[in-house]
Amino acid sequence: MENLNWLIKNSQKDIPRPKVVFCARGNYGGYYLHPFENEVMPGEGRYYDGEKGLIIIFENNKQTDGEIASTLAHEFRHHLQWLNNIKQKVYYDWPLENNGKSHKQNILDYFLKNPIEMDALLFENRMAPSDYSLEWEDWVRQKISKGMR
């Protein structure tokens, strides 16, 4: 996966690297688990040590290598946030498509109400952008430029 050169060149080479686990289950890109002392079983019946944190990537037939790299960049940013003590005060679930709002409005609500996620999206787009992450950032920028109406 050529889209991971940013990870090798990352200026913070001395930080503990989280383990990356690929799981078949899941309906979105992935998630980050900050370092913890116990083991966790994210999907396929195998336990993983959480000492350095875990990035769980959901594999599905629709994702390209570029989208997987983009998700990895986004979740790696959450790892950097955790290591730098930038923690979320309020958690927002990934927007459900059946909540009466359009997909675009769900994306806007998610990133505009959630600075930690917005920061991770911007990092993702700097390091390993995908078509969808670039579109999401564009939607947010358009909304901000229109005065958040």
GIFENHU-V372465 format. One line per field, one symbol per residue. ss: DSSP state (H for helix, E for strand, C for the rest). psi: psi as a letter, one per 30 degrees, with the letter a starting at -180 (. if undefined). burial: I if it has 24 or more other C-alpha atoms within 12 Angstrom, else O. Layout:
BEGIN
ss=???
psi=???
burial=???
END
This chain:
BEGIN
ss=CHHHHHHHHCCCCCCCCCEEEEECCCCCCEEEECCCCCEECCCCCCCEECCCCEEEEECCCCCCHHHHHHHHHHHHHHHHHHHCCCCCCCCCCCCCCCCCCCHHHHHHHHHHCCHHHHHHHHHHHHHCCCHHHHHHHHHHHHHHHCCCC
psi=jfggeeeefkfifglkklkkkkkfkkgaealkjlklfalljfdggkkkkgeglkkkkkklffkleeeeeeeeeeeeeeeeeefghjkkekkklkkkfggflleeeeeeeeeffieeeeeeeeeefeeikleeeeeeeeeeeeeefggg.
burial=OOIIOIIOOOOOOOOOIIIIIIIOOOOOIIIIIIIOOOOIOIOOOOOIOIOIIIIIIIIOOOOOOIIIIIIIIIIIIIIIIIOOOOOOOOOOOOIOOOOOOOOIOIIIIIIIIIIIIIIIIIIIIOIIIIOIIOOIIOIIOOOOOOOOO
END
